[in-house]
């Protein structure tokens, strides 16, 4: 290594510059991947919270789902999340329903390249409300 530094041909300067740039690009990619993983985890947490809220309530309607989704989205920092629930109306004690959340995030490297990435999270819940 010391011999390469004393060499006056300039190859070490070119190689070290290339290695630094390659390392910076790898670091930017790793940070971007962790950002995408964090978005997926926040979406899964939102799906769990929404499902739990619907389990306790026992009634599923689009207005309530939209208001809860707006509250959870603002808390998680995700905009543009959409929800689909397979049942509407009263859900009897023990009956199951499925909540699916969809989100399109961004995956990019330092503003040079940005790609849309689709995420979805599905949770199955059971009603805890008994209707007479």
C-alpha positions as CSV (number, residue, x, y, z in Angstrom):
1,X,0.0,0.0,0.0
2,X,2.8,2.4,0.9
3,X,4.6,1.5,-2.3
4,X,1.5,2.4,-4.3
5,X,1.3,5.8,-2.7
6,X,4.9,6.5,-3.6
7,X,4.3,5.4,-7.2
8,X,4.0,8.5,-9.4
9,X,2.0,6.9,-12.2
10,X,-1.4,8.1,-10.8
11,X,-3.1,4.7,-11.0
12,X,-3.7,4.7,-7.2
13,X,-5.5,8.0,-7.4
14,X,-7.9,6.7,-10.1
15,X,-8.6,3.4,-8.3
16,X,-9.1,5.0,-4.9
17,X,-11.6,7.6,-6.4
18,X,-13.5,4.8,-8.1
19,X,-13.6,2.8,-4.9
20,X,-14.9,5.8,-2.9
21,X,-17.6,6.4,-5.4
22,X,-18.6,2.8,-5.5
23,X,-18.7,2.7,-1.7
24,X,-20.9,5.8,-1.6
25,X,-23.3,4.3,-4.1
26,X,-23.5,1.1,-2.1
27,X,-24.1,3.0,1.1
28,X,-26.9,5.0,-0.6
29,X,-28.5,1.8,-1.8
30,X,-28.4,0.3,1.7
31,X,-30.0,3.4,3.2
32,X,-32.7,3.3,0.5
33,X,-33.5,-0.3,1.1
34,X,-33.9,0.3,4.8
35,X,-36.2,3.2,4.0
36,X,-38.4,0.9,2.0
37,X,-38.4,-1.8,4.7
38,X,-39.5,0.9,7.2
39,X,-42.4,1.9,5.0
40,X,-43.5,-1.7,4.7
41,X,-43.3,-2.1,8.5
42,X,-45.4,1.1,9.1
43,X,-48.0,-0.2,6.6
44,X,-48.2,-3.5,8.5
45,X,-48.6,-1.7,11.8
46,X,-51.4,0.4,10.3
47,X,-53.2,-2.7,9.1
48,X,-52.9,-4.3,12.5
49,X,-54.3,-1.1,14.3
50,X,-57.1,-0.8,11.8
51,X,-58.1,-4.4,12.2
52,X,-58.0,-4.2,16.0
53,X,-60.2,-1.1,15.9
54,X,-62.8,-2.9,13.7
55,X,-62.6,-6.0,15.9
56,X,-63.6,-4.0,18.9
57,X,-66.3,-2.0,17.1
58,X,-68.0,-5.0,15.5
59,X,-69.4,-2.8,12.7
60,X,-67.6,-2.1,9.5
61,X,-68.6,0.9,7.3
62,X,-66.6,2.8,4.7
63,X,-66.9,6.1,6.5
64,X,-65.3,4.8,9.7
65,X,-62.6,2.9,7.8
66,X,-61.7,6.1,5.9
67,X,-61.5,8.2,9.0
68,X,-59.4,5.7,10.9
69,X,-57.2,5.2,7.8
70,X,-56.7,9.0,7.6
71,X,-55.7,9.2,11.3
72,X,-53.3,6.3,11.0
73,X,-51.8,7.5,7.8
74,X,-51.0,10.9,9.2
75,X,-49.5,9.3,12.3
76,X,-47.3,7.0,10.2
77,X,-46.4,9.6,7.7
78,X,-47.7,7.6,4.7
79,X,-49.9,9.4,2.2
80,X,-52.0,7.7,-0.4
81,X,-52.8,4.5,1.5
82,X,-56.0,2.7,0.4
83,X,-57.9,0.1,2.2
84,X,-60.2,-2.8,1.3
85,X,-62.3,-4.7,3.8
86,X,-64.1,-7.8,2.6
87,X,-67.2,-7.4,4.8
88,X,-69.4,-4.4,5.5
89,X,-72.1,-3.9,8.2
90,X,-72.4,-5.8,11.5
91,X,-70.0,-8.6,12.0
92,X,-71.1,-11.1,14.6
93,X,-68.9,-12.3,17.4
94,X,-66.2,-14.7,16.1
95,X,-66.9,-14.0,12.4
96,X,-63.7,-13.2,10.5
97,X,-63.0,-10.4,8.1
98,X,-60.0,-9.4,6.1
99,X,-58.4,-5.9,5.9
100,X,-55.9,-5.2,3.1
101,X,-54.0,-1.9,2.9
102,X,-52.2,-0.8,-0.3
103,X,-49.5,1.8,-0.6
104,X,-47.1,2.9,-3.4
105,X,-43.8,4.0,-2.0
106,X,-40.7,5.4,-3.6
107,X,-37.4,3.6,-3.8
108,X,-34.5,5.7,-5.0
109,X,-30.8,6.3,-4.8
110,X,-29.9,9.9,-3.8
111,X,-32.4,11.5,-6.2
112,X,-30.7,10.0,-9.2
113,X,-33.0,7.1,-9.7
114,X,-36.5,6.8,-8.2
115,X,-38.8,3.8,-8.8
116,X,-42.3,3.3,-7.5
117,X,-42.7,0.2,-5.3
118,X,-46.1,-1.3,-4.4
119,X,-46.7,-2.6,-0.9
120,X,-49.7,-4.4,0.6
121,X,-50.5,-5.7,4.0
122,X,-53.3,-8.1,4.8
123,X,-54.6,-8.9,8.3
124,X,-57.5,-11.2,9.2
125,X,-59.5,-10.2,12.2
126,X,-62.4,-11.6,14.2
127,X,-65.2,-9.6,15.6
128,X,-65.4,-9.2,19.4
129,X,-68.9,-7.7,19.4
130,X,-72.0,-9.8,20.1
131,X,-75.1,-8.7,18.3
132,X,-78.5,-9.8,19.6
